[in-house]
Every structure is written in structure tokens, then in C-alpha cells.
Amino acid sequence: METSAIIELLSVTILMTLWLSLVAVSIVLLFKKINRSEEKEKKPYVYLFVGFIIIFLGDLLHTIGSDINIANPENSGIVGLLGGTFEIHTFTLFFDGLAFIIFYIMWHFFIIYRYQEGELKRYDKVVLTLSTLSIIFILASPYIESSIVDYEVAWFSPHIILFTIFGIMVVGKLMYETNKRKSEEEKEEKFLYLTSWGFVVSFLFFILTLVLLPINSAFGMMMIPKTFAYAFALITLNKGLVWKKND
């Protein structure tokens, strides 16, 4: 293995290990938060708990796939799925993409049960419709994108377009709801508002990466600040919701 590949392998592994450790801490702390909360207050946190477990599994698999691909780019192995065979790195990207779609759906349910007592409004129905379509398209993507359309720019993939739209809608609603309440000196809402900004920055780098990557592969490095933005979102979430002293 070349020196550049070794450096890349170590960099990816270290960065993702730190990220996965942060997600794991969030899972543990959310679990404790659920156990400490009153029955009527548990549901929003349960959705976040499930979302973080899914994102941990998705990113863990993605990290393993990326490491295998860096170490052996010519033949990283294959995985059988739904009657087809897929290269391991491609499969892990697919699974991680599905995990992030579900992650944002869990965030949306968190918002619905935290601020609306479970009531679905028209805005929520639009978000859930778009997210459902995104799941359908990503499940079909190994077949549609390889046999019908060649998406040279990942941004043109239907599930990514849908994910971006409904993801921004979820983050926008979180920012709107928390911004209304942060002036009430509620510590939780202040930190949730900061969490929403972390998601905004991560989406910015996510979109820039997908749009610019076909121009130059070096733009893939923008996924690093995207990960840091997510880390900021998790830290502020934990500090506001889980580490709240007067729980």
C-alpha cells in the first residue's frame, strides 16, 4: 500500500472513530434521559434514540467499507442483496444514505411529539411524503441508476434531491420552533437552536460536495467540515437535553 493510501486510511479511521464515539455517547445519554423522564415526555427522546442507533450502524458500516476500499481499491469484495451483487464500498454508501434518511425522519417525529403533541399538520404530511419517496427511490437506486440513467453528478439522484428538500424542511422547522422559545430562557431550546444551526452548516457542505465533486475529487474533503458540523450539533444537543443539570 502506498504512503498516501496509508495516510488516507489512518485519517478516515481516526476521524470516523471519534465521530462514532460521540454518537455512542449520545445513545447512552439519551437512554438515561428516557429512563429519567416522565412517561408523557419520553416519546420524543425515544425517536432520537432510535435515530442515533441507526446512524451509528450506518456510519460504522460506511467506515468499514471506506477502509476496505482505500486498502484495496481494485477489489473490495461484493455483497449479495435483493437478487443482485454490489461492490462492498457501494453497498455501505447505500446503507449509510438510507440510515441518514431515517435519521432525519426520526428528528421530524421528535419535533412533532415535542412541539405538537403528536398532531400531524399539513407541513408534516409533506415532509413525511417526501421522506417516504426518498426511501423508495434509494431502495430502487441500485437498479434504476445502473440500468436506466447514469448519474454522473450524484446530486441528480432522485433520492438525494428528495432527501435534501425534506431534510432542509425538518431542520427549518426545528430552527423555527426553537427560535420561538429560546427567548423564554429555556436552556433546552437554546441548545436545540444551536443544534439546528449545526445541521444547516452540514447540509451546506453536503450540497457543495455533491455538486463540486465531479469537477475535482479534492472537493470530497468538504465532507470533513460536514462531519465537524454534525459533531457540533450532537455536542449542543447533549449539553441541552441530556446533560441538563436540573433534570
C-alpha positions as CSV (number, residue, x, y, z in Angstrom):
1,M,0.0,0.0,0.0
2,E,1.3,3.4,-1.0
3,T,2.1,6.0,1.7
4,S,-0.7,8.3,0.6
5,A,-3.2,5.5,0.9
6,I,-1.9,4.7,4.4
7,I,-2.3,8.3,5.4
8,E,-5.8,8.5,4.0
9,L,-6.7,5.2,5.7
10,L,-5.5,6.4,9.1
11,S,-7.1,9.9,8.7
12,V,-10.5,8.4,7.8
13,T,-10.3,5.8,10.5
14,I,-9.4,8.3,13.2
15,L,-11.9,10.9,12.2
16,M,-14.8,8.3,12.0
17,T,-13.8,6.6,15.2
18,L,-14.1,10.0,17.0
19,W,-17.4,10.6,15.3
20,L,-18.8,7.2,16.2
21,S,-17.6,7.6,19.8
22,L,-19.6,10.8,20.0
23,V,-22.7,9.1,18.6
24,A,-22.2,6.2,21.0
25,V,-22.1,8.7,23.9
26,S,-25.2,10.3,22.7
27,I,-27.0,7.0,22.5
28,V,-26.0,6.2,26.1
29,L,-27.0,9.6,27.4
30,L,-30.3,9.6,25.6
31,F,-31.1,6.2,27.0
32,K,-30.5,7.6,30.5
33,K,-32.6,10.6,29.6
34,I,-35.5,8.4,28.6
35,N,-35.3,6.5,31.9
36,R,-35.3,9.7,33.9
37,S,-38.2,11.4,32.0
38,E,-41.9,11.1,32.9
39,E,-43.9,8.8,30.7
40,K,-45.6,11.6,28.7
41,E,-42.2,13.2,27.9
42,K,-40.4,10.1,26.8
43,K,-41.7,9.7,23.2
44,P,-39.6,12.5,21.6
45,Y,-36.4,11.2,23.1
46,V,-37.3,7.6,22.0
47,Y,-37.4,8.8,18.4
48,L,-34.0,10.4,18.8
49,F,-32.6,7.3,20.5
50,V,-33.7,5.1,17.6
51,G,-32.3,7.6,15.1
52,F,-28.9,7.7,16.7
53,I,-28.7,3.9,16.8
54,I,-29.5,3.8,13.1
55,I,-26.9,6.5,12.2
56,F,-24.3,4.7,14.3
57,L,-24.8,1.5,12.4
58,G,-24.8,3.3,9.0
59,D,-21.6,5.2,9.7
60,L,-19.9,2.2,11.2
61,L,-20.6,0.2,8.0
62,H,-19.6,3.1,5.9
63,T,-16.3,3.4,7.7
64,I,-15.5,-0.2,7.3
65,G,-16.4,0.0,3.6
66,S,-14.3,3.1,3.0
67,D,-11.3,1.5,4.8
68,I,-11.6,-1.6,2.7
69,N,-11.9,0.5,-0.5
70,I,-8.8,2.5,0.4
71,A,-6.7,-0.5,1.3
72,N,-7.8,-2.5,-1.8
73,P,-9.5,-0.1,-4.4
74,E,-9.4,-2.6,-7.2
75,N,-11.3,-5.4,-5.5
76,S,-13.0,-4.6,-2.2
77,G,-15.4,-7.6,-2.5
78,I,-19.1,-8.0,-3.2
79,V,-22.3,-8.2,-1.3
80,G,-25.5,-10.1,-2.4
81,L,-28.7,-8.1,-2.0
82,L,-32.2,-8.5,-3.3
83,G,-31.1,-10.8,-6.1
84,G,-28.2,-8.6,-7.2
85,T,-24.5,-8.2,-6.3
86,F,-22.9,-5.0,-5.3
87,E,-19.4,-3.8,-4.6
88,I,-18.8,-3.5,-0.8
89,H,-18.0,0.2,-0.8
90,T,-21.1,1.0,-2.9
91,F,-23.2,-1.1,-0.6
92,T,-22.0,0.7,2.5
93,L,-22.6,4.1,0.9
94,F,-26.1,2.9,0.0
95,F,-26.8,1.7,3.6
96,D,-25.4,4.9,5.1
97,G,-27.5,7.0,2.8
98,L,-30.6,5.1,3.9
99,A,-29.6,5.5,7.6
100,F,-29.4,9.3,7.2
101,I,-32.8,9.4,5.6
102,I,-34.3,7.5,8.5
103,F,-32.3,9.7,11.0
104,Y,-34.0,12.9,9.7
105,I,-37.4,11.2,9.8
106,M,-36.8,10.4,13.5
107,W,-35.9,14.1,14.0
108,H,-39.1,15.1,12.4
109,F,-41.1,12.8,14.8
110,F,-39.1,14.3,17.6
111,I,-40.4,17.8,16.6
112,I,-44.0,16.6,16.1
113,Y,-44.2,15.0,19.6
114,R,-42.2,17.7,21.4
115,Y,-43.9,20.7,20.0
116,Q,-47.3,19.5,18.6
117,E,-48.2,16.6,21.0
118,G,-48.2,14.2,18.1
119,E,-50.5,16.2,15.9
120,L,-49.7,16.0,12.1
121,K,-50.1,19.3,10.3
122,R,-50.0,19.8,6.5
123,Y,-46.3,20.7,6.6
124,D,-45.6,17.4,8.4
125,K,-47.5,15.4,5.9
126,V,-45.5,17.0,3.1
127,V,-42.2,16.1,4.9
128,L,-43.3,12.5,5.5
129,T,-44.4,12.1,1.9
130,L,-41.1,13.4,0.6
131,S,-39.2,11.2,3.0
132,T,-41.2,8.1,2.0
133,L,-40.5,8.8,-1.6
134,S,-36.8,9.2,-0.8
135,I,-36.7,5.8,0.9
136,I,-38.5,4.2,-2.1
137,F,-36.0,5.8,-4.6
138,I,-32.9,4.9,-2.6
139,L,-34.1,1.3,-2.3
140,A,-34.6,1.2,-6.1
141,S,-31.4,3.2,-6.9
142,P,-29.1,0.1,-7.3
143,Y,-31.3,-0.9,-10.2
144,I,-32.7,2.4,-11.6
145,E,-29.4,4.3,-11.6
146,S,-27.3,1.4,-13.1
147,S,-29.7,0.4,-15.8
148,I,-31.7,3.5,-16.9
149,V,-29.8,6.7,-16.1
150,D,-26.1,7.3,-15.5
151,Y,-26.0,9.9,-12.8
152,E,-22.5,11.4,-13.3
153,V,-23.4,14.0,-10.7
154,A,-24.8,12.4,-7.6
155,W,-26.9,15.5,-6.9
156,F,-29.2,14.4,-9.7
157,S,-30.2,11.2,-8.0
158,P,-33.9,11.3,-7.1
159,H,-33.4,10.1,-3.5
160,I,-30.7,12.8,-2.9
161,I,-32.9,15.6,-4.2
162,L,-35.8,14.4,-2.1
163,F,-33.6,13.9,1.0
164,T,-32.2,17.4,0.6
165,I,-35.6,19.0,0.3
166,F,-37.3,17.2,3.2
167,G,-34.1,17.4,5.3
168,I,-33.9,21.2,5.0
169,M,-37.7,21.3,5.8
170,V,-37.0,19.3,9.0
171,V,-34.1,21.5,10.1
172,G,-36.0,24.6,9.2
173,K,-38.9,23.6,11.4
174,L,-36.6,22.7,14.3
175,M,-34.9,26.2,13.9
176,Y,-38.3,27.9,13.8
177,E,-39.8,26.1,16.8
178,T,-36.6,26.6,19.0
179,N,-36.2,30.2,17.9
180,K,-39.7,31.0,19.2
181,R,-38.9,29.5,22.6
182,K,-35.2,30.3,23.2
183,S,-36.2,33.8,24.3
184,E,-38.1,32.2,27.2
185,E,-34.8,31.4,28.9
186,E,-35.3,27.7,28.4
187,K,-32.0,26.1,28.3
188,E,-33.1,23.1,26.3
189,E,-34.5,25.3,23.5
190,K,-31.3,27.4,23.3
191,F,-29.1,24.4,22.7
192,L,-31.6,22.8,20.3
193,Y,-31.5,26.1,18.3
194,L,-27.7,25.7,18.1
195,T,-28.2,22.1,17.1
196,S,-30.3,23.3,14.2
197,W,-27.5,25.6,13.0
198,G,-25.1,22.6,13.1
199,F,-27.4,20.8,10.7
200,V,-27.7,23.9,8.5
201,V,-23.9,24.0,8.1
202,S,-23.6,20.3,7.5
203,F,-26.3,20.5,4.7
204,L,-24.3,23.3,3.1
205,F,-21.1,21.3,2.9
206,F,-23.1,18.2,1.8
207,I,-24.7,20.0,-1.1
208,L,-21.4,21.7,-2.1
209,T,-19.6,18.3,-2.0
210,L,-22.1,16.6,-4.3
211,V,-22.2,19.5,-6.8
212,L,-18.5,20.1,-7.0
213,L,-17.1,16.5,-6.6
214,P,-17.5,15.8,-10.4
215,I,-15.3,18.8,-11.1
216,N,-12.4,17.7,-8.8
217,S,-12.2,14.8,-6.4
218,A,-10.5,17.0,-3.9
219,F,-13.8,18.6,-3.1
220,G,-14.6,15.4,-1.3
221,M,-12.6,16.8,1.5
222,M,-15.5,19.1,2.3
223,M,-17.2,16.1,3.9
224,I,-14.7,16.7,6.8
225,P,-16.2,20.1,7.9
226,K,-19.6,18.5,7.3
227,T,-18.7,15.9,9.9
228,F,-17.5,18.6,12.3
229,A,-20.8,20.4,11.9
230,Y,-22.6,17.3,12.8
231,A,-20.3,16.9,15.8
232,F,-21.2,20.4,16.9
233,A,-24.9,19.6,16.6
234,L,-24.5,16.5,18.7
235,I,-22.5,18.2,21.4
236,T,-25.1,21.0,21.7
237,L,-27.9,18.5,21.7
238,N,-26.3,16.5,24.5
239,K,-25.5,19.6,26.5
240,G,-29.0,21.0,26.3
241,L,-31.1,17.8,26.6
242,V,-29.0,15.1,28.2
243,W,-26.6,17.0,30.4
244,K,-29.1,19.4,31.7
245,K,-28.4,19.8,35.4
246,N,-31.9,20.3,36.6
247,D,-33.2,17.1,35.1
